[in-house]
Amino acid sequence: MRLIVFSDTHQNTAFFQRCVQQAMEDGPIDALLHCGDGVRDLDCVESDLLRANPHILLYAVRGNCDLYLTQYPVTEMLELQGVRMMLTHGHTFQVKQGLGPLASAAREMGADVVFFGHTHQATVVKKHGVTLINPGSLTSYAYTETAYLEVLIDVHKNIRENFIKRHLK
């Protein structure tokens, strides 16, 4: 299974569209996850994604800059390829001060993996038995060169992360 994970796109729809197009050119996408702050940016790529794969799964949560978009949850639990995942922006867990509260909450909810944003820093950390992954920010050049994250999950539930840099083909 191939997941593409974005966070903190902050209405940079032109670059977001280019990144999604590049991800589609690199192979079939089974699910796209958006960790908030620019969650409505999905509107500009949804039809292309569905045209390429009518069965694609789309998950999104709202971030601190998406406060009025109450149709999106703050946290969502999902299971893909047998892996239990938590999707959140992270601001409600104060991730800028540390990842302990997020890891503890994820463990209590039975998550194997958490995808989060808010810090704009691409990260993979294991804490309290949970893998915490931040895809970085599509729009933040100050912290990272990462544009988005590709995640591959095999039939044995092994997860491989591939941070995709801003330098697109």
C-alpha positions as CSV (number, residue, x, y, z in Angstrom):
1,M,0.0,0.0,0.0
2,R,1.3,3.5,-0.9
3,L,0.3,6.5,1.1
4,I,1.1,10.1,0.4
5,V,1.1,12.4,3.5
6,F,1.0,16.2,3.5
7,S,0.8,18.8,6.2
8,D,0.8,22.5,6.5
9,T,0.1,23.3,2.8
10,H,-1.2,26.7,3.9
11,Q,-3.1,27.5,0.6
12,N,0.0,27.0,-1.6
13,T,-2.3,25.2,-4.1
14,A,0.0,25.6,-7.1
15,F,2.9,23.8,-5.4
16,F,0.5,21.3,-3.8
17,Q,-1.0,20.4,-7.2
18,R,2.6,19.9,-8.6
19,C,3.5,17.6,-5.7
20,V,0.3,15.5,-6.0
21,Q,0.9,15.3,-9.8
22,Q,4.5,14.1,-9.2
23,A,3.3,11.6,-6.6
24,M,0.8,10.2,-9.1
25,E,3.4,10.0,-11.8
26,D,5.6,8.0,-9.4
27,G,3.0,5.3,-9.1
28,P,-0.5,4.5,-7.9
29,I,-1.6,6.1,-4.7
30,D,-3.8,4.1,-2.4
31,A,-4.5,6.8,0.2
32,L,-3.7,10.5,0.7
33,L,-3.5,11.9,4.2
34,H,-3.5,15.6,5.1
35,C,-2.5,16.6,8.6
36,G,-4.1,20.0,8.6
37,D,-3.4,23.7,8.1
38,G,-4.6,24.1,4.5
39,V,-6.9,21.1,4.6
40,R,-9.2,22.8,2.1
41,D,-6.3,22.6,-0.4
42,L,-7.5,19.1,-1.0
43,D,-10.4,20.5,-3.1
44,C,-7.9,21.5,-5.8
45,V,-6.5,18.0,-6.2
46,E,-9.4,15.7,-5.3
47,S,-10.9,15.3,-8.8
48,D,-7.4,14.5,-10.3
49,L,-6.8,11.9,-7.6
50,L,-10.2,10.3,-8.1
51,R,-9.8,10.2,-11.8
52,A,-6.4,8.4,-11.4
53,N,-7.8,6.0,-8.8
54,P,-11.5,6.0,-8.1
55,H,-10.9,3.9,-5.0
56,I,-8.3,6.2,-3.4
57,L,-8.9,6.9,0.3
58,L,-8.7,10.5,1.4
59,Y,-8.2,11.4,5.0
60,A,-7.9,14.9,6.5
61,V,-7.9,16.6,9.8
62,R,-8.1,20.3,10.6
63,G,-5.2,22.2,12.1
64,N,-5.0,25.4,14.1
65,C,-5.3,27.5,10.9
66,D,-8.4,25.5,9.9
67,L,-10.5,26.2,13.0
68,Y,-13.7,27.0,11.3
69,L,-13.7,23.9,9.1
70,T,-15.7,21.8,11.5
71,Q,-16.5,19.2,8.9
72,Y,-13.0,17.9,9.4
73,P,-12.1,16.2,12.7
74,V,-9.2,17.3,14.9
75,T,-8.1,13.7,15.2
76,E,-8.9,10.6,13.2
77,M,-8.2,6.9,13.7
78,L,-7.8,4.7,10.7
79,E,-6.5,1.3,9.8
80,L,-4.7,0.7,6.6
81,Q,-3.0,-2.6,5.6
82,G,-3.5,-3.8,9.2
83,V,-1.7,-0.8,10.7
84,R,-3.6,1.3,13.2
85,M,-3.0,5.0,12.5
86,M,-3.8,8.2,14.2
87,L,-4.0,11.4,12.1
88,T,-3.8,14.8,13.8
89,H,-2.4,18.2,13.3
90,G,-0.7,18.1,16.7
91,H,-1.6,21.6,18.1
92,T,-4.0,20.1,20.6
93,F,-1.2,17.9,21.9
94,Q,1.3,20.8,22.1
95,V,3.8,19.1,19.8
96,K,6.0,22.2,19.7
97,Q,6.8,21.6,23.3
98,G,7.4,17.9,23.0
99,L,6.0,14.7,21.6
100,G,5.3,12.9,24.9
101,P,1.6,13.8,25.2
102,L,0.9,12.9,21.6
103,A,2.7,9.5,21.9
104,S,0.8,8.8,25.2
105,A,-2.6,9.6,23.6
106,A,-1.8,7.5,20.5
107,R,-0.8,4.5,22.6
108,E,-4.0,4.8,24.7
109,M,-6.0,4.9,21.4
110,G,-4.1,1.7,20.2
111,A,-2.3,3.5,17.3
112,D,0.9,1.9,15.9
113,V,1.7,5.1,13.9
114,V,0.8,8.8,14.3
115,F,0.9,11.3,11.4
116,F,1.0,14.9,12.6
117,G,2.1,18.3,11.5
118,H,2.2,21.8,13.2
119,T,6.0,21.9,13.8
120,H,6.8,22.1,10.0
121,Q,9.8,19.7,10.7
122,A,10.0,16.4,8.9
123,T,10.4,13.8,11.7
124,V,10.3,10.1,12.4
125,V,10.6,9.2,16.1
126,K,9.6,6.2,18.1
127,K,8.2,7.0,21.6
128,H,6.2,5.0,24.1
129,G,6.0,2.2,21.5
130,V,4.4,4.4,18.8
131,T,6.0,5.7,15.6
132,L,5.5,9.4,15.3
133,I,5.8,10.8,11.8
134,N,5.7,14.4,10.6
135,P,5.8,14.9,6.8
136,G,7.2,18.4,7.2
137,S,5.6,21.5,5.7
138,L,4.9,21.9,2.0
139,T,5.4,25.7,2.4
140,S,8.1,26.1,5.1
141,Y,11.5,26.6,3.7
142,A,12.9,27.6,7.1
143,Y,12.8,24.2,8.6
144,T,13.1,21.6,5.9
145,E,13.6,20.8,2.2
146,T,10.9,18.2,2.5
147,A,7.7,18.8,0.5
148,Y,5.8,15.6,1.5
149,L,6.0,12.0,2.6
150,E,5.6,8.8,0.8
151,V,4.8,5.8,3.0
152,L,4.9,2.2,1.8
153,I,3.3,-0.6,3.9
154,D,4.0,-4.2,2.9
155,V,1.8,-7.2,3.7
156,H,3.8,-7.9,6.9
157,K,2.9,-4.4,8.2
158,N,6.4,-3.1,7.7
159,I,6.5,0.6,7.1
160,R,9.0,2.5,5.0
161,E,9.1,6.3,4.9
162,N,10.5,8.3,2.0
163,F,10.6,12.1,2.4
164,I,10.2,13.7,-0.9
165,K,12.3,16.8,-1.4
166,R,11.1,20.1,-2.9
167,H,13.2,19.5,-6.0
168,L,10.5,17.9,-8.2
169,K,11.3,16.3,-11.5
